Amino acid sequence: MKSSINIDHICNLARIKLSPEEKKYLVPQMIKIIEWVNKLEELKFDISREEIYSPLASSLPLRKDEVQSSLGVDKALANSPEKSREYVKVPRVIEGK
């Protein structure tokens, strides 16, 4: 099976810029990955997809939901490097006016 990949579209979606050499190197690798994933479709299982992804199919025991008291501001912020009142203070990452 021969796949075709629009590497420019993928780069645009990922917001990355690749040189022509990098694109030439990457496309065959991506085609190989797609072929491997398609091979997985050939496997036969005795279980349906719904059973695989269903949280109810799990054999793990569920615990009861119990109301518990919260940590409290002082305990929650005890290991915080910087705080401002009852909040963790972090560096600004969005440029503003």
RODO-2510 file (C-alpha; in nm, 4 decimals, decimal comma):
residues 97
     n   res          X          Y          Z
     1     m     0,0000     0,0000     0,0000
     2     k     0,1471     0,3314    -0,1045
     3     s     0,0377     0,6306     0,0995
     4     s     0,0770     0,9929     0,0073
     5     i     0,1469     1,2589     0,2642
     6     n     0,0982     1,6309     0,2252
     7     i     0,3964     1,7299     0,4381
     8     d     0,3316     2,1024     0,3898
     9     h    -0,0191     2,0631     0,5350
    10     i     0,1148     1,8649     0,8317
    11     c     0,3842     2,1265     0,8962
    12     n     0,1191     2,3985     0,8850
    13     l    -0,0999     2,2126     1,1346
    14     a     0,1962     2,1551     1,3669
    15     r     0,3144     2,5137     1,3210
    16     i     0,6669     2,4006     1,2312
    17     k     0,8975     2,4963     0,9475
    18     l     1,1097     2,2287     0,7850
    19     s     1,3767     2,2623     0,5231
    20     p     1,3288     2,0733     0,1939
    21     e     1,5943     1,8239     0,3086
    22     e     1,4080     1,7615     0,6358
    23     k     1,0810     1,7111     0,4489
    24     k     1,2458     1,4674     0,2091
    25     y     1,3830     1,2722     0,5069
    26     l     1,0586     1,2799     0,7063
    27     v     0,8015     1,1729     0,4436
    28     p     0,9257     0,8115     0,4026
    29     q     0,9334     0,7723     0,7813
    30     m     0,5758     0,8961     0,8125
    31     i     0,4607     0,6617     0,5356
    32     k     0,6210     0,3701     0,7205
    33     i     0,4426     0,4698     1,0446
    34     i     0,1076     0,4857     0,8636
    35     e     0,1692     0,1405     0,7146
    36     w     0,2445     0,0003     1,0621
    37     v    -0,0757     0,1508     1,2024
    38     n    -0,2746     0,0079     0,9101
    39     k    -0,1282    -0,3351     0,9878
    40     l    -0,2896    -0,3143     1,3316
    41     e    -0,6300    -0,3074     1,1616
    42     e    -0,5595    -0,6592     1,0304
    43     l    -0,5414    -0,8049     1,3818
    44     k    -0,8458    -0,9992     1,4972
    45     f    -0,9654    -0,9813     1,8557
    46     d    -1,2434    -1,1635     2,0376
    47     i    -1,3478    -0,8368     2,1948
    48     s    -1,5370    -0,5424     2,0457
    49     r    -1,4094    -0,1844     2,0355
    50     e    -1,6882    -0,0824     2,2730
    51     e    -1,5616    -0,3289     2,5337
    52     i    -1,2050    -0,2039     2,4973
    53     y    -1,2927     0,1606     2,5644
    54     s    -1,5826     0,1159     2,8035
    55     p    -1,5115     0,2291     3,1584
    56     l    -1,7757    -0,0195     3,2746
    57     a    -1,5832    -0,3150     3,1298
    58     s    -1,3058    -0,2614     3,3830
    59     s    -1,2654    -0,5295     3,6459
    60     l    -1,1129    -0,2842     3,8917
    61     p    -1,3211    -0,2243     4,2017
    62     l    -1,4757     0,1194     4,2341
    63     r    -1,4408     0,3087     4,5587
    64     k    -1,7228     0,4992     4,7226
    65     d    -1,7324     0,8736     4,6777
    66     e    -1,6825     1,0330     5,0143
    67     v    -1,6880     1,3996     5,1049
    68     q    -1,3565     1,5024     5,2593
    69     s    -1,2245     1,8311     5,3837
    70     s    -0,9954     2,0248     5,1523
    71     l    -0,6294     2,1030     5,2218
    72     g    -0,6689     2,4659     5,3086
    73     v    -0,4873     2,7590     5,1504
    74     d    -0,1827     2,7522     5,3792
    75     k    -0,1123     2,3822     5,3266
    76     a    -0,1812     2,3981     4,9524
    77     l     0,0625     2,6871     4,9057
    78     a     0,3256     2,5630     5,1526
    79     n     0,5720     2,4492     4,8815
    80     s     0,4902     2,7212     4,6300
    81     p     0,7984     2,9267     4,5350
    82     e     0,5918     3,2480     4,5115
    83     k     0,2429     3,3363     4,6229
    84     s     0,0154     3,6340     4,6089
    85     r    -0,2525     3,6222     4,8783
    86     e    -0,4198     3,2820     4,8287
    87     y    -0,2864     3,2180     4,4753
    88     v     0,0297     3,0702     4,3281
    89     k     0,2220     3,3436     4,1504
    90     v     0,3621     3,2418     3,8093
    91     p     0,5563     3,4303     3,5413
    92     r     0,3523     3,6131     3,2801
    93     v     0,3371     3,4141     2,9559
    94     i     0,0953     3,6281     2,7553
    95     e     0,2062     3,9676     2,6394
    96     g    -0,0431     4,2413     2,7138
    97     k    -0,0876     4,6115     2,6577
***
